[in-house]
Amino acid sequence: MVGRFYPNERVGIFIDGANLHAAARGLGFDIDYKRLLRHFQDQCQLIRAFYYTALIEDQEYSPLRPLVDWLDYNGFTMVTKPTKEYTDSLGRRKFKGNMDIELAIDVLEMSPHLDHVVLFSGDGDFRRLVEVVQRKGVRVSVVSTIRSQPPMVADELRRQADNFIELEEMAHLIARQHNGRSERPQQVVMPAASPDEAAE
């Protein structure tokens, strides 16, 4: 196991979908969410696994929809909201879907029932959340990467966490295996997943 978990430890997983997707792509692999879930179920008492993503509305087909539906049916608690559309300074159409508030509220609500929070995100905005949860007696592990270019984890978040788990070192445990028998959708396009946003 990458990181330290205990068999009777109550663990909650909180996945910032766009951030994790960008980090994994930066390292050159795709996440197999069934393997990820099974990995934690084998190591500890997994209470709940949350997955956060914004969805582009008013599209006939969202490339994220198959992943969202699959996760919803396979053990994840899905938290979604519509993206906001805006035009940047060059007149380009952009989408923004920040799930920080939703994730933070769920971590705070779940913390009395957990011994260990696992945050899959490198977003520095979560540093204060990690500090507050730690004061409640809950350990916090942050899963992200410093090995992508640029690094996906903010330094202040990495320092605050009880344990930093390098995503690249988990790849052999959670990467999708390209054997033609994938059990989840192949390609997804995540909104609002730039490295600049990830390390803010």
N, C-alpha and C positions, 0 to 999 in steps of 0.2 A: 504493500500500500504506500502510495505517495502521501506523506503527511501522517499524523498520528491520530488514530481513532480507536475507540474502545468498544467491545461488544455490547455493553449495556448502556452506552452513551446515546442520549436522545438527540438526533441530528436533524436539522432542517436545511434544505438546499434552496438557494435563491439565485436564479439564473437570469442575468441581464442579457436577453437573447441577442440583440444586435452587437453588444460588446463582445460576447463570447464567440459569436460567428466571425467577427472581424479578427479576433485574436487567433482563432484556429486557422483561418484562411491565411493570416500572416505567417503562420508556421507551416503551411502547406498541407493541412489535412482537414477532413470533415468530421464532425462529431456524430457518433452513433449513440443516440440518446437511450436506447434500450441497454446498451453495454454500460453507459454511465450510471443509470439507475441501478442496475444489477450490482455493479461494483460497490456502491455505497450500501445497498441492502445486505451484501455479504460481510461488510466490515463493522456495521453498527446498527442501532435501532433507528432506522430512517422513519421519521414521523411524517414528513411531507416534503415534496419537491415542487417548488413554484417555478414557472417559466413566464417571463415578461416580454411582450413584444407589441409594437404598434403595427396596425394594419392599415393599408391604403384603402380608403372607401371609394365607392363609385367606380370600381373597376369590375368588369365582367368576371375576370379571373385574377385572383391574387396569387402570386407564386409562393406566398407564405401559407396559404390556406391548407394545403395538404399536410404540411409539417404541424401546424396548429391543431388540426383535427387528429392527426396521429398521436401527438403528445397527450391530447385531452383524453383519448381512449386507452392510453398506455401508462397510466400512473402519475401523470403530472397534473398539477393544478395550474390552469392557464389563466393569465391575467393579461387582457388585451385592451386597447383603446384605439380610436381612429387617429391617423397621422394628421398633422396640420400642413396644409400646402402654403408655400410662400414663394416669392420671386426674389432672387438674390440681386446684388448690385450690378451684375452683368446681364440681368434680364432672364436668367435661367430659372426654370421651374424646379423647385426643391421641395422635399418632404422632411418634416421634423416630427419625431415621435419619442418624446422623453418619458421614460417610465420610472424615474427616480422616486417620485413621491409615493407611487403605488408600492414599490418594492420596500421603501423605508417603513411605511405604515405596517405592512405585513410582517416585517422582521420584528418590529416593536410589539405587535400584537401576539406573535408566536413565541417571543423570547421567554415568557414565564414557563412554557412547556418544553423548553429545549435546554440541553447542556452545551450544545455546539452548533454554531451557525456557519454554514459554508456559503460564501458569497462568490459567485462566478462573475466577476467584474473587475475592471481596473480603474474605474471612474473615481477620481479623487474626491468628488462630492460626497462619497459615502464614508469618508474618514470620521466625521462627527457621529454618524450613525453607529459605526463600529465602536467608537469610544463609549457611547451611551449604553450599548448592549453589554459591553465588557463590564461596566459598573454594576450591571444586574447579575454578575457572576457567570455570564455565558462566554465561552471561548469562541473566537472568531477566526476562521481560516479564509484567506482570500486566494482565489484561483485566477491567475492571469499569466502574462508572460513579459519577461524583460528581454527575450531573445528575438523578438520581431524587430523590424525597422520601420518606424520608430517603436520603442517599447510601448506596450499597451497598458501598463499599470503605472498609476501615479505614485511617485515616491512616498508621498505622505500617507497614502492608503497602505502601501506595503509596510511602512514602519509601524503603523498603528496596529495592524493585525497581529494576533498571537502567533500565527503561522502563515507564511506565504508559500503557496504550492505553485511551482512552475508548471504551466499548462503543457509545455513540451515534454516534461517528464511523465505526464499522464497519457500521452498519445498512444502508447502501446496498450493501454487499458480501455480507452474510450473512443479511439479513432474508428471510423467506418472502414470495414474491410472490403476491399474491392474484389469480391469473388462472384459477382453476378447474382447474389441472393440477398441483396439488401432488404431489410424489413421496414424501411422508412423512405419517404420521398428523397429523390436524388439531389435536386438542385433547389436552392432557395436564395432569394435576393432579399437582404435585410435592409430596412430603411435606417437612416441616421446612424451609420456605423463607421465613422471616420476615426482614425487614430488620434486626431486632435481632440475630438470630443471625449474619447475614451480616457485620456490622461489628464483631463481638465482637473 
